[in-house]
Amino acid sequence: MLFLLLALVAQQRPPDMPITPERRAAIVEGTAKKIEEEYVDPDKGKEIAAALRKASFPQVTALELVPAVNAVLQTAGDKHLRFGYDASPEAADSAEESLAAFGVRRLDGNIGLLTVPKFQDPAVAGDALMKAMKQLAPTKALIVDLRNSAGGSPDMVTLMVSCFMAEEPVLVSTAYFRPSNSTHQYWTLPYLPIARYVNKPVYILTSKRVFSAAEGFCEHMRRLRHAIVVGETTRGGAHMSRWENVDPNFAVSVPIARPLDHDWEGTGITPDVAVSEADAVETAIAMASK
């Protein structure tokens, strides 16, 4: 389900709808229950749920309720924790396909530039990534532009990291998932249908907007591949979240997992070379040219 309204920030406002007191109470309680049962930190989940149940929500329409609930959730300080509304829950999400494309350029000096719009699931964007990396294979250095990239699939992060590592599988990260009370390891893939981009320098561009999966790619690539991060400190969202329906038109994004080995929650990824996002491209080009 595509939730068009997140804290009333969207390109176009969805149609409003009235909410009865009974439905509003059920929505708030459903939201509190999901957070209490699934939030990655059980104690903090209980605190957030209690704050929701204690708060007063006199709002009578959907567009009024969303920011009011988000105002309570934001006090937790977790940027993945969000409440959303979709006026047309059955509408197909056509944005998935449009975001699957990667920007590919060959710059002067045989330097490649890969722009990543979002870390879509490999089932959606895996083929597009393979095509992009194949085009960039002849370059002598690569700049990965994440300045407008945010969340997405940890599996796509693993696939992208695999493109820059040798065939021998390497442990990328380990995450704890509260709903199943289990851990999951992410390893690089032993087989890819393309030549891997190894033994060449890689530079990653960041901005203050870079978030979640994009931050994970930065962290993993710097630690495992010695990529150089150029730009600004990122937003700081290490948790993994999923949307949980609490009503046909409302859902909450609940952080259900956290990395166990390298946690950037609340702090972000600090660049190796700190420059403004506007200067990041030219700075990386100058470094790659040397």
Protein Blocks (a to p, Z undefined) as FASTA:
>chain_A
ZZfbgghiafbdcddddddfklmmmmmmmmmmmmmmmomblmlmmmmmmmmmmpccfbfb
fklmmmmmmmmmmmnopakbccdddfblmbccfklmmmmpccddddehiiacdddfbacd
fklmmmmmmmmmmmmmmpmbdcddfklgccddfklmmmmmmmmpcfbdcdfbdcddfklo
paddddddfbdcbdcdehiacdddddfkbghjlmmmmmmmmmmnopaceddddebpabcc
ddddfbfkbccdddfbdcfklccehnapadfbdcdfklmmmmmmmmmmZZ
